[in-house]
Amino acid sequence: EDKVVQSPLSLVVHEGDTVTLNCSYEVTNFRSLLWYKQEKKAPTFLFMLTSSGIEKKSGRLSSILDKKELFSILNITATQTGDSAIYLCAHGQGAQKLVFGQGTRLTINP
Amino acid sequence: EPEVTQTPSHQVTQMGQEVILRCVPISNHLYFYWYRQILGQKVEFLVSFYNNEISEKSEIFDDQFSVERPDGSNFTLKIRSTKLEDSAMYFCASKEILYEQYFGPGTRLTVT
């Protein structure tokens, strides 16, 4: 059974800090690794990493995939209070289901 | 920007009652999904739907659950006889062939 594990489960930092969120996975047939941000309700898409795209960046957020060591990290620099959310990592099996990790709850204090 | 919509946002029902959760996926998307998230737990896959049939379902998706795409726009999840443990946030999602899944805002189901 595919497994996605995130760490830490919870993180509290001050505005302006840089944070690194971790996601490790054990899957039978790797297709893609996705990051979502969940604020009040729906997960909103951040990045998708595949064998052909192992590094993504958007503004202060960036993510890399290490297929050899089976993990991904999500980096947020110069954090703002609006970055406070639960960050979800998921393995995407082609057109089929997403298998999610348990999420990292990130709190940014002013 | 197109988005997935879900109704209702909150549904309260009594144990044993039937509920139907409704979703309108993004119009050019081909794959549709339901997930649920029990409070404080992981987002869990329930079912995927493509070409008017179920393509995969989880162990959670037993005989009391069914899905339907009754017309060209709606995608519904029916729970026939609700149990207390069905209380959760239910998310609908949709995608094109190759890209990421887009999630709706969810329906919070409370079974009393």
Contacts between the chains, C-beta under 8 A, distances in Angstrom:
chain1	res1	chain2	res2	distance
A	34	B	100	6.0
A	34	B	101	7.9
A	36	B	103	7.7
A	41	B	89	7.3
A	41	B	105	4.7
A	41	B	106	4.8
A	42	B	4	7.8
A	42	B	91	6.5
A	42	B	103	4.3
A	42	B	104	5.9
A	42	B	105	4.7
A	42	B	106	5.9
A	43	B	43	6.9
A	43	B	91	7.4
A	43	B	103	4.9
A	44	B	103	7.3
A	45	B	100	4.8
A	45	B	101	7.6
A	45	B	102	6.7
A	48	B	99	7.4
A	48	B	100	5.1
A	88	B	43	6.6
A	90	B	43	7.8
A	92	B	100	7.5
A	92	B	101	7.5
A	95	B	31	5.4
A	95	B	48	7.7
A	95	B	50	6.9
A	95	B	55	7.5
A	95	B	95	7.6
A	95	B	97	6.6
A	96	B	48	5.5
A	96	B	55	6.7
A	96	B	56	5.2
A	97	B	33	6.9
A	97	B	45	3.9
A	97	B	48	5.8
A	97	B	56	6.1
A	97	B	58	7.5
A	98	B	33	7.8
A	98	B	35	7.6
A	98	B	43	7.7
A	98	B	45	6.5
A	98	B	93	7.9
A	98	B	101	6.1
A	99	B	45	6.9
A	100	B	42	5.2
A	100	B	43	4.4
A	100	B	44	7.5
A	101	B	42	7.1
A	102	B	41	7.6
A	102	B	42	5.1
A	103	B	42	7.2
